[in-house]
Amino acid sequence: MLAVTATSQSADDPLSGLEVGERPEPEVPEGWAAVRLRTAALNHHDVWSLRGVGLPADRLPMVLGCDGAGTTEDGEEVIVHAVVPSPGWVGDETLDPRRTLLSERYDGTLAETVVVPRHNLVPKPEQLSWEHAACLPTAWLTAYRMLFTNAGVHPGSTVLVQGAAGGVATALVQLGSAAGIRMWVTSRDAAKGEQARALGADRAFESGARLPERVDAVMETVGAATWSHSINSLRPGGTVVISGATSGDAPPKAELTKIFFKQLRVAGSTMGTREELERLARFVVGAGIEPLVDSVRPLAEARDGFARMVEGAVAGKVVFTVG
């Protein structure tokens, strides 16, 4: 089968370890299912794997990819949930300390076939296109859980998204706007702020700018560079939800005094459950949301998509068609 594989790792030249070529068809363990992929999508997680972050070298070669949608052997159209819990785990799989994502321990979705536990199969709504279905399992699921499970916000609330152009940030804007939440964004790039407004953001501000009023929740993926601004932007009793720290995880000021005096909540958030992915798919269809897609290309041209992401030229999801 055709697959996109990490064969080696380099922090400085991640594409040097990327191979697009033939791999053996995977075996299907008891309780697992084979999915013939129709579409798959690229994430920064895939580039980090090539840089040697989160994927131990002794697991190479590894088929990359967390996002995918396709058909089972009996013809069922499904979206693949990428979070795989440890054997015997019961309950929210994101809380399992031994959980893993596809492409970390088990081969991922950038291939003609992926094998996953049967529980990880989510029915694809008929109205959802294959391209949009492939966008949902990672960045969009992360955004859904941040906003609707962990933020404690409601229609009419005001939410600040730190950073306007990333995959999670874009999904947050589209989901929140569709749910009747007033979405604000920050960006160092005015053009990216305007793009967020076109997707549904109510207002866009320069990074670090003083806001006209305090917000009910802040969605934080940047980390050290924006942490102080996030805490100072919250109303008393507000919540900051953090799912990443791309600028570092050690802010110069922890703002602990403000956190306890204003009774702020800090909620960590990682991916989402299978049930949340199923609800997300239904919500996207019901609300008429079209996930922002940067480009669609055949899986055989995956290297070009990876290069575009490494260069920072991506706006929305890079989607690959399979077969």
ChimeraX attribute file (.defattr): number of C-alpha atoms within 10 A of each C-alpha:
attribute: neighborCount
match mode: 1-to-1
recipient: residues
	/A:1	11
	/A:2	18
	/A:3	28
	/A:4	25
	/A:5	26
	/A:6	28
	/A:7	16
	/A:8	20
	/A:9	23
	/A:10	15
	/A:11	14
	/A:12	9
	/A:13	12
	/A:14	21
	/A:15	19
	/A:16	15
	/A:17	16
	/A:18	22
	/A:19	17
	/A:20	18
	/A:21	13
	/A:22	13
	/A:23	14
	/A:24	8
	/A:25	15
	/A:26	12
	/A:27	11
	/A:28	13
	/A:29	11
	/A:30	8
	/A:31	9
	/A:32	15
	/A:33	19
	/A:34	20
	/A:35	26
	/A:36	23
	/A:37	27
	/A:38	22
	/A:39	30
	/A:40	32
	/A:41	30
	/A:42	25
	/A:43	20
	/A:44	15
	/A:45	19
	/A:46	26
	/A:47	23
	/A:48	17
	/A:49	25
	/A:50	28
	/A:51	21
	/A:52	16
	/A:53	15
	/A:54	13
	/A:55	20
	/A:56	12
	/A:57	16
	/A:58	8
	/A:59	14
	/A:60	15
	/A:61	15
	/A:62	24
	/A:63	27
	/A:64	27
	/A:65	30
	/A:66	29
	/A:67	26
	/A:68	37
	/A:69	33
	/A:70	27
	/A:71	20
	/A:72	17
	/A:73	10
	/A:74	7
	/A:75	10
	/A:76	14
	/A:77	22
	/A:78	24
	/A:79	30
	/A:80	34
	/A:81	30
	/A:82	28
	/A:83	23
	/A:84	24
	/A:85	21
	/A:86	13
	/A:87	8
	/A:88	6
	/A:89	14
	/A:90	10
	/A:91	10
	/A:92	12
	/A:93	19
	/A:94	18
	/A:95	15
	/A:96	15
	/A:97	10
	/A:98	12
	/A:99	15
	/A:100	17
	/A:101	19
	/A:102	23
	/A:103	24
	/A:104	22
	/A:105	16
	/A:106	18
	/A:107	24
	/A:108	27
	/A:109	32
	/A:110	30
	/A:111	32
	/A:112	23
	/A:113	24
	/A:114	27
	/A:115	23
	/A:116	25
	/A:117	19
	/A:118	14
	/A:119	13
	/A:120	22
	/A:121	24
	/A:122	21
	/A:123	17
	/A:124	21
	/A:125	17
	/A:126	10
	/A:127	12
	/A:128	18
	/A:129	14
	/A:130	23
	/A:131	24
	/A:132	23
	/A:133	28
	/A:134	30
	/A:135	31
	/A:136	29
	/A:137	29
	/A:138	28
	/A:139	23
	/A:140	25
	/A:141	27
	/A:142	24
	/A:143	29
	/A:144	25
	/A:145	22
	/A:146	27
	/A:147	24
	/A:148	15
	/A:149	13
	/A:150	18
	/A:151	24
	/A:152	14
	/A:153	18
	/A:154	16
	/A:155	12
	/A:156	13
	/A:157	15
	/A:158	21
	/A:159	30
	/A:160	29
	/A:161	25
	/A:162	26
	/A:163	27
	/A:164	31
	/A:165	22
	/A:166	19
	/A:167	23
	/A:168	25
	/A:169	24
	/A:170	27
	/A:171	27
	/A:172	30
	/A:173	30
	/A:174	24
	/A:175	26
	/A:176	25
	/A:177	20
	/A:178	19
	/A:179	15
	/A:180	13
	/A:181	21
	/A:182	21
	/A:183	26
	/A:184	27
	/A:185	29
	/A:186	23
	/A:187	21
	/A:188	13
	/A:189	14
	/A:190	15
	/A:191	13
	/A:192	19
	/A:193	23
	/A:194	18
	/A:195	16
	/A:196	26
	/A:197	19
	/A:198	12
	/A:199	20
	/A:200	21
	/A:201	26
	/A:202	16
	/A:203	15
	/A:204	23
	/A:205	21
	/A:206	15
	/A:207	18
	/A:208	17
	/A:209	11
	/A:210	12
	/A:211	14
	/A:212	7
	/A:213	10
	/A:214	19
	/A:215	22
	/A:216	22
	/A:217	29
	/A:218	30
	/A:219	26
	/A:220	27
	/A:221	21
	/A:222	19
	/A:223	20
	/A:224	19
	/A:225	19
	/A:226	19
	/A:227	27
	/A:228	17
	/A:229	18
	/A:230	23
	/A:231	24
	/A:232	17
	/A:233	24
	/A:234	24
	/A:235	16
	/A:236	18
	/A:237	14
	/A:238	23
	/A:239	26
	/A:240	25
	/A:241	23
	/A:242	21
	/A:243	21
	/A:244	17
	/A:245	17
	/A:246	12
	/A:247	14
	/A:248	11
	/A:249	13
	/A:250	12
	/A:251	15
	/A:252	10
	/A:253	9
	/A:254	13
	/A:255	14
	/A:256	11
	/A:257	9
	/A:258	14
	/A:259	19
	/A:260	12
	/A:261	10
	/A:262	16
	/A:263	14
	/A:264	19
	/A:265	18
	/A:266	17
	/A:267	15
	/A:268	14
	/A:269	21
	/A:270	16
	/A:271	23
	/A:272	26
	/A:273	23
	/A:274	23
	/A:275	12
	/A:276	19
	/A:277	27
	/A:278	20
	/A:279	14
	/A:280	20
	/A:281	23
	/A:282	17
	/A:283	16
	/A:284	21
	/A:285	16
	/A:286	12
	/A:287	11
	/A:288	12
	/A:289	18
	/A:290	17
	/A:291	22
	/A:292	17
	/A:293	17
	/A:294	14
	/A:295	15
	/A:296	17
	/A:297	15
	/A:298	14
	/A:299	25
	/A:300	17
	/A:301	14
	/A:302	23
	/A:303	15
	/A:304	12
	/A:305	24
	/A:306	21
	/A:307	15
	/A:308	16
	/A:309	19
	/A:310	16
	/A:311	9
	/A:312	10
	/A:313	11
	/A:314	19
	/A:315	18
	/A:316	19
	/A:317	26
	/A:318	24
	/A:319	28
	/A:320	26
	/A:321	23
	/A:322	22
	/A:323	13
